[in-house]
Amino acid sequence: MVQFRRSLALLWLCTIQCTTAIDVDWTSPQSVKDAAATIAAGMMSYYVGNQYGQTPGILPGPYYWWEAGAMWGAMVNYWHYTGDSKWNDLTMQALQWQVGPHNDFMPPNASASLGNDDQAFWGMAALQAAEYKFPDPVYPQPSWLSLAQAVFNEQSGRWDTRTCNGGIRWQIYQITGWNLKNSISNGCFFNIASRLARYTNDDMYAQWAEKVWDWMWQIGLIDRNYNVYDNTEADRMNCTTMDHTQWSYNAGTMLMGASTMWNYTQSDLWKNRTTNLLSTIVFDYFPDGVMKDICEEHSACNVDQRSFKAYLSRWLAATTQMAPFTYSIIAPLLLSSAKAAAAQCTGAPTGNVCGLKWYNNGTWDGTAGVGQQMAALEVVLGTMVGKAVPAVTNTTGGTSPSNPHAGYNSSSIPLGETVSPPTKADKIGAWFLTAVFVVGALYMWWFMNTSSHEWQSRPTVGGKPGRRGRTISAIDARRSGSTVVARGVEASAANGGAKYVGAASKEYGAVLPVHELGSANGAADRGSKRRSNVLTKPDRSSTFSSTGVFPSDRNGHARSASYVSEKAARNSLRGLPPIHERVKEERRRRRSNGLHGDDKERRSRGQSFGEEKEKAIRGSRFKEEEMPSRLD
C-alpha cells in the first residue's frame, strides 16, 4: 500500500511538471517571448533588493556583487528582445544605485572582493543600455555611456608593465588573486574597449583593444589554436606558465570583442580572429549541438560557474549582428541549445525552474539558482536575434551622453587606497606586535583574576596601612567602618580571652574585623581573668613591634590571635583594671620619670624636688592651674 502511494505521488509530481513545463513554439516570436518572461520571472524571484531594509542592485548570498551586474545586463537584454518593460524600473534603480561615489561602479560595499572583472560586468551592463537605447537616466545621474567610459578609463590606468610586460590584474585591491592576470579581466577590458571604439568612433579605444589582444596572444593566454586559458601568475612566474583551464565565458568575451573590432575596422585580420575563435568555441562547448561547460560533466560547477553559459549565449547572439558571416553557424547552435534548456525547466516548486545540464533530454538536474535561470533566459533570447535591432552608435541613433574623462582616468587604484604588498620585515613586525598584544592580554587576565601577585597585607587603621613600632595608648579603642581597632589588647590564645597589656608592652595593636569573629561571652568577675570568643589560630601578620619581635614571643607566651569580634573588644575593655587604679599607675610612672630625671635640668627651671614631686602627684590639674587665664 505504501509503495502504491509513493507511485501515485511520483505520477502526480510528473504530471504537474509536464503541465507546467515551459512549452515553446519556436516559430512564434510571441511564444518565445512568453517563455522568456517565465524564465525571467523565475530569475527575479531571487532578487530582494527592492524590499524594505535591503540594498538595491545586489543579490543575497551566496551570490557575489559581480553576478548581480551580470543579471541586470540580462534584464536589459530581456527588454531589448521582448519589448517588455515590466522590470525596467528595477533595472534602472539597481544600475544607478551601485555606481559608487565616483560614478565608476566601485561602491564601497563591494570593495572587499572587487575585481577588474567584477567592475567590468557592471560596466558592460551600462554599455548594453547605451547600445540598445535603454531609457536614459535623469540628470544628474550619470549616463550609461559615461559609466562604461569610467570603467574603461580606470582599467586602462591599471595596465601593469612591472610584470609580464603588460596586462591588468584580476583584482583591483591587493587581496587574494592580486598576483594573477586572468583572461576574464583582460577579456572584458578588451570587450569594452572594442565596443566603445564602435559606439564613439574614437580610435583610441580601438588601439587599446588591439594592445590587449596582442598581449594575451604573446604571453599565451590565447594559444595558436585559439583556446582561451584562464590565468597566469604574475609576481613569481612573470606569466611564463598558464593555467590551462578553459571556461565558456572567457572564450565568449574574446569573441564579442573580436567581432566588434571586425565591425569597426572591416579588416581581414579581425575576421580571421573571429572565425578561428568561433570554430574553437563550437568544438569545445557544443558537443552534440547543445551548449555545455567544462564543470558540468562531474557536477563540479560552483555558484559563479553556473552562470557562465549565460554570457556565452549573450555574446554569441551579439556576434551574429557584429559579424553577420557568423550567423549561419551560431543561430542553429543557439536554437538547439534553447530547446534543450527550455525542455528541462521543469523543476520544483513551480514546475518551471531551470537547471544547468541542458543535455539531459528534458530532465531537470535538481539544481536551481540565479545562474541557471540567467543561462536559460539568455539562450532563449538569443533565438530572436535575427529579428532584433542591432546595437546603435552615436551616429546611428545613440542618445547616451559621452564623458571621455569619467572615472579616475590614469589612477590604477582610487586615491588614498593604494596598499603596498607587505615585505618580510613587515610580516615579522606584525607577528611581533601580535605576540606582544597576546602576552599583554594574558597578563591582564592573570592580574585581574588571581591574587598571587599581591603582597601580604599589613594591618590597617581606618582603611590605611598601620605603622610598625607605633606606641599606642593602652586604653585606646575605636571603630572604623566594619573594623574595630583595639589597641593595648592582647587576645591570648593560651587562655582564649583578652587581657590588658601594661605600659611596658603596649607597642602593638590588633585589627579586628567584625564579620569574621564570634561574639564574646560577656564580662566575668573583675578579679578573675576575662574571657571572650577569639580565634585560636596565630596571625603574625597583624601585630608588630619596633624590634620586629612579637611581645608575646618575648614573654614566652603563645602567639595571640589578632582578630576578635567587636563585642569581644568591648568586653576586653571592660576587663581592664578600674580607672582609679590606672590613674594611680600613671602617677607612679610619672614620679618614676621625675626621680630619675636630670636634677641639674630641674634646677635650671627653678623647681625644687618637692615641687616636681607635687606636680607628679597632682597630674594634669597642676597644668591647668599654670595655664594663664584668657581673661588676663
Sequence and secondary structure as in RCSB ss.txt:
>XXXX:A:sequence
MVQFRRSLALLWLCTIQCTTAIDVDWTSPQSVKDAAATIAAGMMSYYVGNQYGQTPGILPGPYYWWEAGAMWGAM
VNYWHYTGDSKWNDLTMQALQWQVGPHNDFMPPNASASLGNDDQAFWGMAALQAAEYKFPDPVYPQPSWLSLAQA
VFNEQSGRWDTRTCNGGIRWQIYQITGWNLKNSISNGCFFNIASRLARYTNDDMYAQWAEKVWDWMWQIGLIDRN
YNVYDNTEADRMNCTTMDHTQWSYNAGTMLMGASTMWNYTQSDLWKNRTTNLLSTIVFDYFPDGVMKDICEEHSA
CNVDQRSFKAYLSRWLAATTQMAPFTYSIIAPLLLSSAKAAAAQCTGAPTGNVCGLKWYNNGTWDGTAGVGQQMA
ALEVVLGTMVGKAVPAVTNTTGGTSPSNPHAGYNSSSIPLGETVSPPTKADKIGAWFLTAVFVVGALYMWWFMNT
SSHEWQSRPTVGGKPGRRGRTISAIDARRSGSTVVARGVEASAANGGAKYVGAASKEYGAVLPVHELGSANGAAD
RGSKRRSNVLTKPDRSSTFSSTGVFPSDRNGHARSASYVSEKAARNSLRGLPPIHERVKEERRRRRSNGLHGDDK
ERRSRGQSFGEEKEKAIRGSRFKEEEMPSRLD
>XXXX:A:secstr
 HHHHHHHHHHHHHHHHHHHS    TT HHHHHHHHHHHHHHHHTT  TTSTTS TT   TTS HHHHHHHHHHH
HHHHHHH   TTHHHHHHHHHHTSTTTTSS  GGGGGG BHHHHHHHHHHHHHHHHTT     TTS  HHHHHHH
HHHHHHHT   SSTTS   SBSSSSTTTTEEEHHHHHHHHHHHHHHHHHH  HHHHHHHHHHHHHHHHHTSB TT
  B  EEE TTTTT SEE    HHHHHHHHHHHHHHHHHH  HHHHHHHHHHHHHHHHHH GGGS   TTTTTT 
  TTGGGHHHHHHHHHHHHHHHSGGGHHHHHHHHHHHHHHHHHT  BTTTS B  S TTSTT   S  SHHHHHH
HHHHHHHTTGGGS     TTTT      TT TTTT SS TT       HHHHHHHHHHHHHHHHHHHHHHHHHH 
STTS     EETTEE  TT    TT EEEETTEEEEESEEE TTTSSEEE  GGG   EEEEEGGGS        
TTS     B  S  TTS   TTS  HHHHTT    BS B HHHHHHHHHTS  HHHHHHHHHHHHHHHHHTS HH
HHHHTT  HHHHHHHHHHTHHHHHHHS  TT 
